[in-house]
């Protein structure tokens, strides 16, 4: 799990939609978490992966904006936003495994050619029958 410095995070609480009934209209429970991605000190390839994973959550200024409003309390929404941030950063830090190119063996190629020849002879035998003159 990546350690995210508190100086890179800013929180703001908004009046959110979602569960809470009339309470939602009175209390600012939705948590908007803004993270300065450059302050995280990620490697360039990890930064590119984070940008791709974040999609529209990333601003052009390099800020990651996460809005959590599924719970009724500020604390729960704050915890949810931070958990989602950690998941996103952890996923960006994982390097994808390199694909190793493979090629078919000589035996596999020969088998394929043989089966094509067999199929060809079957289809060739389906032609119009010529009468004996």
N, C-alpha and C positions, 0 to 999 in steps of 0.2 A: 504494500500500500504506500503510495507516494505521500510524502509529508508536504502539506501546502502551508506556506507562511501566512500568518494572519494579516500581515501588511498588504498582501496581494488581494485580500477579500474585502468587499464592502457589502453590507446588508441593508436592505430597505424593506419596510413592511407596508403593504398596500391593502386596501379593502378588496378582498377577492370574492370571486363567485365560488360556488361549490357548497359542500355541506355546512350547516350552521344556522339555517333558517333566518330569522330577522336579525340575529346576532351578526351575521355577515355584513349587514348594512352599517352596523355601528362600530365594529372593531376591525382594525387592520391586522388580519391574520396571515394573509398571503406573504410569502417571503421571496423577495427578488435578490438573488445572489449575483454579484458582479465580480469577476476575477480577471485581474490583469495577467494575461497568459505569459507575457514577456518576463514578469517577475518570478515565474515558476522555474525559470532556468532550464527549460527542456532542450534536449538535443534537437538539431534541425529536422531530422527525420521523425522524431516523436511529435514535434510541433506540427508537421505536415499531416501526420495521422490524426492528431487532435482536431485540427481544422476540418479534416474530412469527416470525422465522426460527429463533430458539433454541428456542422451544416449551418442552418440559419440562426443557431444560438450564438454564433461568433460574429462580433461586429467588425467593421473594417478597421477600427482603431485597435484591434487585438484584444477585445474584452469578450469574455465568455459570460453570457447572461442566462441564468437558470431561474425559472419561476416555479415555485412550489406552492400549491394552494389546495392540495387534496385533503388536508386535515383541518380540524376546528381550532387548533391552538397554534400560536406563534412558534412555540418550542418544537412541536412535531413537524411543522413545515420547515423550520430551520434545519432540523436534523435530516429531513428528507432531501432538502436542497444540497446539503453538504455530502450526504451519501451518494447522490447522483453525480456530484462533481468528482468525488473520489473514484467512482466507477469509470467515469469518462476519462480521467487522467490515467488510471491504471490500464485501461484498454489501449490508450495511445502509447503507453510505454512498452507494450508487448510487441516484439518484432514478429512479423509474419514469417513462417518458415519458407525457405527458398525451395522452389519446385525443381526436382531433379529430372532432367529430360531422359526419357527412355525410348528405345527403339525395338521393334519386333525382331526376334531371332531369325536365323536363316530357315530353320525348320518351320516356323510359323508362316514365313513368307511363302515357302514351297507348298505348304498345306493350303494356303489361301489360293495360290495359282492353280493347284490341282482341282480344288472345289469349283473354281471359276470355269475351268476346262470341262469338267463333268457337266456343269449346268449348261454350258454352251452347246455341248453335244446333245443334251436333252432337248433344248430349244430348237436346234437345227433339225432334229427329227420331226418337228411339228409342222414342217412345211407342207405345201400342197402335194398331194399324191399324184405322180405322173403315171398316166396309163401306158401299158406296154403296146407298142405299135407293131 
